[in-house]
Amino acid sequence: MTTELSTDQFEALRQLITRRSGIVVPENKRTSLEGKLASHLAELGARDFAAYLQRLSTEPSTGTIWQEVFRRVSTNETFFLRNAAQVKAFSEHILPEITRVQEKRLFKRIKIWSAACSTGEEPYSLAIQLSEALGDKVGEWNPRILATDIDTDAIRSAMRGHYTGRALTNVPRPWLNRHFHVEGEGYTVTSQLRGLISFKPLNFADDKEMAGQINMDIVFCRNVLIYFDIDFRKRVVTHLYNALRPGGFLVIGHSESLRGVHEGFNCIRFPGTLIYQRPEA
Ligand SMILES: C[S@@+](CC[C@H](N)C(=O)[O-])C[C@H]1O[C@@H](n2cnc3c(N)ncnc32)[C@H](O)[C@@H]1O
């Protein structure tokens, strides 16, 4: 049994991973990919990478085998209240604008999508900001935060809502006291916060599921487009555009850009950050 990944097999594996998830494994990461997948290959009892490739190509992306591949190749780095300028723009400008629009509606409802939410720090941050901004009246707005990720392990961890150390660095003490309770070495989110969020696995490559997301007031899709090639970025951002109601907002990572990706958005400048808006109908 050999777990060496040949150049041709590396190419085939890279292509397969990109086709199934959009994730581009850089050309110079052969050894790293080999290291990440060798034990998976062994767990599956595959003879070598040729047999492993064969197995992967016949498995559905939604099955446990591909879930394990996605878990191993994705980067889950995240933390609470990431990017101060975006946090401020959301609380001080975007949320008031959303409530202004929703106020006119008979049935008020704030719909937020945290797309590629990793282990949950982003959607919980949004839930905290909503609760802080809307106070006792938060329930009257029927806020729903949909939080999705390709990595089912990350989603499971997000649903637990238990955090320690660095992830919480940006959370001010009064917010920590109000929205978490101490548990063991760390902090667990309150059930009120948890109740604002629906978690579910969702792969951006699943066009049918992506097309099913509609009427969002705001979508956060941060620090994930960088892992995709230009064609997949276009495909994902087109879905996100369609998922927004006219006038809805899109927030991407501060090092990401929509230039050459999608021309349909208006770009709004806030101190230290740019936020995109689907034009009003
Ligand atoms: C670096 S984290 C970003 C987390 C959070 N949005 C933030 O900015 O802190 C990137 C996440 O994108 C997810 N991801 C990668 N490819 C994906 C895909 N095709 N569909 C959905 N999520 C994906 C990864 O599993 C990972 O959790």
The ligand as an SDF file (V2000), in Angstrom:
LIG
                    3D

 27 29  0  0  0  0  0  0  0  0999 V2000
  -12.4460   31.2490    6.9120 C   0  0  0  0  0  0  0  0  0  0  0  0
  -14.0460   30.6090    7.2630 S   0  0  0  0  0  0  0  0  0  0  0  0
  -15.0130   32.1010    7.2960 C   0  0  0  0  0  0  0  0  0  0  0  0
  -15.9450   32.1390    8.4700 C   0  0  0  0  0  0  0  0  0  0  0  0
  -16.7260   33.4410    8.6510 C   0  0  0  0  0  0  0  0  0  0  0  0
  -17.5250   33.7490    7.4970 N   0  0  0  0  0  0  0  0  0  0  0  0
  -15.8010   34.5880    8.9630 C   0  0  0  0  0  0  0  0  0  0  0  0
  -15.5690   35.4500    8.1050 O   0  0  0  0  0  0  0  0  0  0  0  0
  -15.2640   34.6390   10.0800 O   0  0  0  0  0  0  0  0  0  0  0  0
  -14.4560   29.9150    5.6560 C   0  0  0  0  0  0  0  0  0  0  0  0
  -15.6090   28.9110    5.7260 C   0  0  0  0  0  0  0  0  0  0  0  0
  -16.0730   28.6710    4.3910 O   0  0  0  0  0  0  0  0  0  0  0  0
  -16.5500   27.3410    4.3340 C   0  0  0  0  0  0  0  0  0  0  0  0
  -16.6550   26.9140    2.9260 N   0  0  0  0  0  0  0  0  0  0  0  0
  -15.6520   26.6250    2.0680 C   0  0  0  0  0  0  0  0  0  0  0  0
  -16.1510   26.2260    0.8870 N   0  0  0  0  0  0  0  0  0  0  0  0
  -17.4940   26.2630    0.9880 C   0  0  0  0  0  0  0  0  0  0  0  0
  -18.5680   25.9440    0.1010 C   0  0  0  0  0  0  0  0  0  0  0  0
  -18.3480   25.4860   -1.1460 N   0  0  0  0  0  0  0  0  0  0  0  0
  -19.8320   26.0910    0.5410 N   0  0  0  0  0  0  0  0  0  0  0  0
  -20.0920   26.5470    1.7940 C   0  0  0  0  0  0  0  0  0  0  0  0
  -19.1260   26.8510    2.6940 N   0  0  0  0  0  0  0  0  0  0  0  0
  -17.8300   26.7090    2.2850 C   0  0  0  0  0  0  0  0  0  0  0  0
  -15.5100   26.5710    5.1550 C   0  0  0  0  0  0  0  0  0  0  0  0
  -15.9900   25.3190    5.6050 O   0  0  0  0  0  0  0  0  0  0  0  0
  -15.2130   27.5500    6.2990 C   0  0  0  0  0  0  0  0  0  0  0  0
  -15.9800   27.2630    7.4390 O   0  0  0  0  0  0  0  0  0  0  0  0
  1  2  1  0
  2  3  1  0
  2 10  1  0
  3  4  1  0
  4  5  1  0
  5  6  1  0
  5  7  1  0
  7  8  2  0
  7  9  1  0
 10 11  1  0
 11 12  1  0
 11 26  1  0
 12 13  1  0
 13 14  1  0
 13 24  1  0
 14 15  1  0
 14 23  1  0
 15 16  2  0
 16 17  1  0
 17 18  1  0
 17 23  2  0
 18 19  1  0
 18 20  2  0
 20 21  1  0
 21 22  2  0
 22 23  1  0
 24 25  1  0
 24 26  1  0
 26 27  1  0
M  CHG  2   2   1   9  -1
M  END
$$$$
